[in-house]
Amino acid sequence: MKIKLLSTLVLLSFQISFSQTIKGKIVFNNYAISKVDIINASTKDISISDANGYFSIDAKMNDTLVFIAKNYDIKKIIVNPLITNDKNLIIELTLKAEELKEVVITKIPSIKLNSGSKYAVDKLDEYGLEKSAYTPKVIGVNMGTIENGIDFIRIGGMIAGLFKKEKETVKKEKPIIPFKDLARTSCDQNYFFETLKLKPDEIELFLEFCDVDSNSKNIATSNNILVTMDFLFKKNLEFKKLHTPE
């Protein structure tokens, strides 16, 4: 009994002490996500998901893996036996709340008219006239329509104008400068090198780290240099914690 217990402890100690290759797939709503940065916060190793969302990274038990992707919330997981033994590991990311609010208008909504008003009656008549313009005529049979004196092209233009005016009433949002572009134009290289103490190969990853923070959208909207620099300084402290050995 003691020998079995000792063997189990030795095996467990071996799994905890030595790194293993963690493999999996990163998705959102069953769609693969490529170019996701995977950081082992314990060893500082970095990997990236391929075009099909698959990734692999070395880690040992209790290591913290951080998943960073543009437009998605940061996800952290702790390596445990369930993860290391899972041959079909799926990492599900969550779209940032700001992205869910964006609505793309693909078609104009249908118009519902109240038949009780004169305006509605006139429009319903116009729709009826336009429909009759494309209805096949049967020679020798009274179809109950007016065949002379109606300018169907003019009526069609009026209806098209009605849809056009409704479409023009949709409020156009002012374009927002991407946060990474704002950061680069607001701060020179000396700010990143001397003030933030970043290495040249860390700047792009740091800007991606800042960009996934939901507050970056508000910073980009304000377009204020001082606010941007203060935000970068605070995020740098968080970024350093991921890259500084404990």
Contacts in CASP RR format, 6 or more apart in sequence:
PFRMAT RR
TARGET T0000
AUTHOR 0000-0000-0000
METHOD contacts of the structure
MODEL  1
MKIKLLSTLVLLSFQISFSQTIKGKIVFNNYAISKVDIINASTKDISISD
ANGYFSIDAKMNDTLVFIAKNYDIKKIIVNPLITNDKNLIIELTLKAEEL
KEVVITKIPSIKLNSGSKYAVDKLDEYGLEKSAYTPKVIGVNMGTIENGI
DFIRIGGMIAGLFKKEKETVKKEKPIIPFKDLARTSCDQNYFFETLKLKP
DEIELFLEFCDVDSNSKNIATSNNILVTMDFLFKKNLEFKKLHTPE
15 60 0 8 1.000
15 61 0 8 1.000
15 81 0 8 1.000
15 84 0 8 1.000
16 60 0 8 1.000
16 61 0 8 1.000
16 62 0 8 1.000
17 60 0 8 1.000
18 60 0 8 1.000
19 43 0 8 1.000
19 58 0 8 1.000
19 59 0 8 1.000
19 60 0 8 1.000
20 58 0 8 1.000
20 59 0 8 1.000
20 60 0 8 1.000
20 84 0 8 1.000
21 56 0 8 1.000
21 57 0 8 1.000
21 58 0 8 1.000
22 56 0 8 1.000
22 57 0 8 1.000
22 58 0 8 1.000
22 59 0 8 1.000
22 65 0 8 1.000
22 79 0 8 1.000
22 83 0 8 1.000
22 84 0 8 1.000
22 89 0 8 1.000
23 54 0 8 1.000
23 55 0 8 1.000
23 56 0 8 1.000
23 89 0 8 1.000
24 54 0 8 1.000
24 55 0 8 1.000
24 56 0 8 1.000
24 88 0 8 1.000
24 89 0 8 1.000
24 90 0 8 1.000
24 91 0 8 1.000
25 32 0 8 1.000
25 49 0 8 1.000
25 52 0 8 1.000
25 53 0 8 1.000
25 54 0 8 1.000
25 55 0 8 1.000
25 88 0 8 1.000
25 89 0 8 1.000
25 90 0 8 1.000
25 91 0 8 1.000
26 32 0 8 1.000
26 33 0 8 1.000
26 36 0 8 1.000
26 49 0 8 1.000
26 53 0 8 1.000
26 55 0 8 1.000
26 67 0 8 1.000
26 69 0 8 1.000
26 91 0 8 1.000
26 93 0 8 1.000
27 33 0 8 1.000
27 53 0 8 1.000
27 90 0 8 1.000
27 91 0 8 1.000
27 92 0 8 1.000
27 93 0 8 1.000
28 72 0 8 1.000
28 92 0 8 1.000
28 93 0 8 1.000
28 94 0 8 1.000
28 95 0 8 1.000
32 49 0 8 1.000
32 51 0 8 1.000
32 52 0 8 1.000
32 53 0 8 1.000
32 54 0 8 1.000
33 49 0 8 1.000
33 53 0 8 1.000
33 69 0 8 1.000
33 72 0 8 1.000
33 93 0 8 1.000
34 49 0 8 1.000
34 50 0 8 1.000
34 51 0 8 1.000
34 52 0 8 1.000
34 53 0 8 1.000
35 48 0 8 1.000
35 49 0 8 1.000
35 69 0 8 1.000
36 48 0 8 1.000
36 49 0 8 1.000
36 53 0 8 1.000
36 55 0 8 1.000
36 67 0 8 1.000
36 68 0 8 1.000
36 69 0 8 1.000
36 72 0 8 1.000
36 93 0 8 1.000
37 46 0 8 1.000
37 47 0 8 1.000
37 48 0 8 1.000
37 67 0 8 1.000
37 68 0 8 1.000
37 69 0 8 1.000
37 205 0 8 1.000
37 208 0 8 1.000
38 46 0 8 1.000
38 47 0 8 1.000
38 48 0 8 1.000
38 49 0 8 1.000
38 55 0 8 1.000
38 57 0 8 1.000
38 65 0 8 1.000
38 66 0 8 1.000
38 67 0 8 1.000
38 68 0 8 1.000
39 45 0 8 1.000
39 46 0 8 1.000
39 65 0 8 1.000
39 66 0 8 1.000
39 68 0 8 1.000
39 242 0 8 1.000
40 46 0 8 1.000
40 57 0 8 1.000
40 58 0 8 1.000
40 59 0 8 1.000
40 63 0 8 1.000
40 64 0 8 1.000
40 65 0 8 1.000
40 66 0 8 1.000
41 63 0 8 1.000
41 64 0 8 1.000
41 65 0 8 1.000
41 66 0 8 1.000
41 76 0 8 1.000
41 242 0 8 1.000
42 59 0 8 1.000
42 60 0 8 1.000
42 62 0 8 1.000
42 63 0 8 1.000
42 64 0 8 1.000
42 246 0 8 1.000
43 58 0 8 1.000
43 59 0 8 1.000
43 63 0 8 1.000
44 242 0 8 1.000
44 243 0 8 1.000
44 245 0 8 1.000
45 57 0 8 1.000
45 58 0 8 1.000
45 59 0 8 1.000
46 205 0 8 1.000
47 55 0 8 1.000
47 56 0 8 1.000
47 57 0 8 1.000
48 55 0 8 1.000
49 55 0 8 1.000
57 65 0 8 1.000
59 65 0 8 1.000
59 79 0 8 1.000
60 79 0 8 1.000
61 79 0 8 1.000
61 80 0 8 1.000
61 81 0 8 1.000
61 84 0 8 1.000
62 78 0 8 1.000
62 79 0 8 1.000
62 80 0 8 1.000
63 78 0 8 1.000
63 79 0 8 1.000
64 76 0 8 1.000
64 77 0 8 1.000
64 78 0 8 1.000
64 79 0 8 1.000
65 76 0 8 1.000
65 77 0 8 1.000
65 78 0 8 1.000
65 79 0 8 1.000
66 74 0 8 1.000
66 75 0 8 1.000
66 76 0 8 1.000
66 242 0 8 1.000
67 74 0 8 1.000
67 75 0 8 1.000
67 76 0 8 1.000
67 77 0 8 1.000
67 91 0 8 1.000
67 93 0 8 1.000
68 74 0 8 1.000
68 208 0 8 1.000
68 209 0 8 1.000
68 212 0 8 1.000
69 93 0 8 1.000
69 212 0 8 1.000
70 208 0 8 1.000
70 211 0 8 1.000
70 212 0 8 1.000
71 95 0 8 1.000
71 96 0 8 1.000
71 99 0 8 1.000
71 212 0 8 1.000
72 93 0 8 1.000
72 94 0 8 1.000
72 95 0 8 1.000
72 96 0 8 1.000
72 212 0 8 1.000
73 93 0 8 1.000
73 94 0 8 1.000
73 95 0 8 1.000
73 96 0 8 1.000
73 212 0 8 1.000
73 214 0 8 1.000
74 212 0 8 1.000
75 91 0 8 1.000
75 93 0 8 1.000
75 94 0 8 1.000
77 83 0 8 1.000
77 91 0 8 1.000
83 89 0 8 1.000
96 212 0 8 1.000
96 214 0 8 1.000
97 214 0 8 1.000
98 214 0 8 1.000
98 217 0 8 1.000
105 170 0 8 1.000
108 163 0 8 1.000
108 166 0 8 1.000
108 167 0 8 1.000
111 162 0 8 1.000
111 163 0 8 1.000
111 166 0 8 1.000
113 120 0 8 1.000
113 123 0 8 1.000
113 124 0 8 1.000
114 120 0 8 1.000
115 121 0 8 1.000
115 124 0 8 1.000
123 162 0 8 1.000
126 155 0 8 1.000
126 156 0 8 1.000
126 158 0 8 1.000
126 159 0 8 1.000
127 159 0 8 1.000
129 146 0 8 1.000
129 150 0 8 1.000
129 152 0 8 1.000
129 155 0 8 1.000
130 152 0 8 1.000
130 155 0 8 1.000
130 156 0 8 1.000
130 159 0 8 1.000
132 145 0 8 1.000
132 146 0 8 1.000
133 150 0 8 1.000
133 152 0 8 1.000
133 155 0 8 1.000
135 143 0 8 1.000
135 145 0 8 1.000
137 143 0 8 1.000
137 147 0 8 1.000
176 217 0 8 1.000
176 220 0 8 1.000
176 221 0 8 1.000
177 220 0 8 1.000
177 223 0 8 1.000
178 211 0 8 1.000
178 220 0 8 1.000
179 207 0 8 1.000
179 210 0 8 1.000
179 211 0 8 1.000
179 216 0 8 1.000
179 217 0 8 1.000
179 219 0 8 1.000
179 220 0 8 1.000
180 207 0 8 1.000
180 208 0 8 1.000
180 210 0 8 1.000
180 211 0 8 1.000
182 219 0 8 1.000
182 220 0 8 1.000
182 223 0 8 1.000
182 228 0 8 1.000
183 207 0 8 1.000
183 210 0 8 1.000
183 228 0 8 1.000
183 232 0 8 1.000
184 207 0 8 1.000
186 225 0 8 1.000
186 228 0 8 1.000
186 229 0 8 1.000
187 228 0 8 1.000
187 229 0 8 1.000
187 232 0 8 1.000
191 229 0 8 1.000
191 232 0 8 1.000
192 198 0 8 1.000
192 203 0 8 1.000
192 206 0 8 1.000
193 200 0 8 1.000
195 233 0 8 1.000
196 206 0 8 1.000
196 232 0 8 1.000
196 233 0 8 1.000
196 236 0 8 1.000
197 236 0 8 1.000
198 206 0 8 1.000
198 236 0 8 1.000
202 243 0 8 1.000
206 235 0 8 1.000
206 236 0 8 1.000
206 239 0 8 1.000
209 235 0 8 1.000
209 238 0 8 1.000
209 239 0 8 1.000
210 216 0 8 1.000
210 231 0 8 1.000
210 232 0 8 1.000
210 235 0 8 1.000
213 235 0 8 1.000
215 231 0 8 1.000
216 231 0 8 1.000
219 227 0 8 1.000
219 228 0 8 1.000
219 231 0 8 1.000
END
